[in-house]
């Protein structure tokens, strides 16, 4: 990612040259994404959601920006206001062979993916993963939630939404301001003018933007969850398999540690256990909470987890809660539109929660239900359903991200 970072964020002459060379591909990307948005805007392609509020937390840039801690904070706030919220995620890197899947606190991270399991453990909210976000949303509704928070999916227009929150990384913002692949943007800057709230990860003085401050809540031993006994000023090794590891390194330094070494891990990837043990024999290794999800089954000494929590002003929460309340009419209209389709979506749910099974057991059990691409196949009984129902699912699948 360092080369890409230099191209997108550093503003060097070399980066500018690479961006300009890639610009024709950005024009193609712009045309394709514009046509796709136009199809949804004209109603040619349809958007669907259950008749409860849907809040999408996403962004217009690729890479980590702080969406997960925002989702955690928002779910907790919604619970404090009497809601029974549910979390919807595509389940990136999930090895599950059946969807939608309800995530439990003891689900194997290989099945759940990193962020959904972390959010489940930190909030206790009902959590479902499904690459078909529309199907996952209807499944969440069937589990009894009364509001859905969707982790990422701002560009997943097949899922109708009532409130949109865009998150930006304060140290990067929009980079060179160019669309993929010349720059980091999934959509142009204009898209920020269409969302209900713009959140910047870090201090911000711009009018209309909300600031999210990530504070260290605790540093615990990975092995036994005991409090960290590392003295401030100590040399540590940082492990961060996240989209923006520099942010984690700065957090450690701000806390008072000296980041003497780093274990390079790509986003969502797992480091070699031997390498971690070797490094931990020389100095404490501190990793992110998202990374820790993948290592809890390992017996690793001198390895610690830095937990963070997002802090907002009450003005932000008041703004989002008002936007949710103001969406009542839209949700009511959607309820009337869903009369003919909501049960059709429920009929196409292939497998309910199986999160208490191991990875191998789940794959073996459901291998007969998947095609060669690992996608869930409809049971024979569902193949005879009305063609218009099948079209709805097909449209949504075409727009998976």
Secondary structure, DSSP 8 states (H G I E B T S, - for coil): -HHHHIIIII--HHHHHHHHHHHHHHHHHHHHHHHHHHHHHTTSS--B--SSEEEEEE-SBSS--SHHHHHHHHHHHHHHTT--EEEEE--TT---SSSSEEE-TT--HHHH-HHHHHHHHHH--EEEE-SSHHHHHHHHHHTT-SEEEEES-TT-TTB--SEEEEEEETTTTTTT--BTTTSSBSS-GGGGGGSSEEEEEB----TTEEEEEEEEEEEEETTT--B----TT-EEEEE--STTHHHHHHHHHHHT-EEEEEE---TT----HHHHHHHHTTSEEEEEHHHHTTTTTS--TTEEEEEEEEE--HHHHHHHHHHHHHTHHHHHHHHHHGGGTHHHHHHT------TTS-HHHHHHHHGGGB-TTS-B---GGGGGS-HHHHHHHHHHHHT--
